[in-house]
Amino acid sequence: MRIRQALHDAIQVLEAAGVPDARLDAGWLLEELTGVPRLALSFSEETFLQSITYQEWIERRAAGEPLQYILRYTDFFRRRFAVGPGVLIPRQETEILCEAAVHYIGDRPLRVLDLCTGSGVLAITFALNCRTAEVHASDISPEALCYARANAAMLDADVVFWEGDLFNPFDIAFDLIVSNPPYICRDTLTTLQREIAYEPNCALDGGVDGLDFYRRIAEQAPLKPGGMLLLEIGADQGTAVTTILGKKWTVCERNYDYHGILRVVGAMNAG
């Protein structure tokens, strides 16, 4: 089968299955197997020798499996990270949190914690972009930490990893605590796109109102005097999270996405 025909057939299968961005996903998977750039796939007369693998990948994508799990990687902040079943797929919105944290750290020798690290994209980016920082990362999931440690080794990033529930592993305080915690309301999990069902529930479920982890973080965060919390939030959680943080900390930073939606809230230990 020629490459362009394989692409055409795959697009039809994914569109029939209701896959968003069917053409993009079909092209991405085909480029991965052939090395032919996506923009050239529709014109390629080359014979496709891995059609069975491609068909299997398309069937998995048509069934709802996330593209990143099939590829076994995702790109974040201009680097490539390994992901797969058992770890949350980093979203584009989290780059807003990452950028805010990298800017805050700068070239200062801060002790930084990436809480609920998942695949480690935030902690590893901090370690590579802010060489003077002492970077720690934690997660309750041993599966997620396997990916995080592997990514750190692959990218030669100096990160100290901890396993445990939120702040339980620590008896030290931090200059900066960054987190993209679970924040989806429990009752809405089953109403989201089917790809979400493949990702670990513990990385998504934020409790009945989606705010459980913000309450715990606000109450328990071991911040040094003058230390900062930077938290990613859901699209409609700005007022609620700001109120929660303001009960103990001084809210001092807000970052918005490209649609004008508040995505990151920062609070300081002013004491």
Buried (B, 14 or more C-beta within 10 A) or exposed (E): EEBBEBBBBBBEBBBEBEBEEBBBBBBBBBBBBBEBEBEBBEEBEEEBEBBEEBBEBBBBBBEBBBBBBBBEBBEBBEBEBBBBEBBBBBEEBBBBBBBBBBEBBEEEEBBBBBBBBBBBBBBBBBBBBBEEBBBBBBBBBEBBBBBBBBBBEEBEBEBEBBEEEBBEBBEEBBBBBBBBBBBBBBEEBEEEEEBBBBBBEBBBBBBEBBBBBBBBBBEEBBBBEEBBBBBBBBEEBBEBBBEBBEEBBEBEBBBEBEEEBBBBBBBBBEE
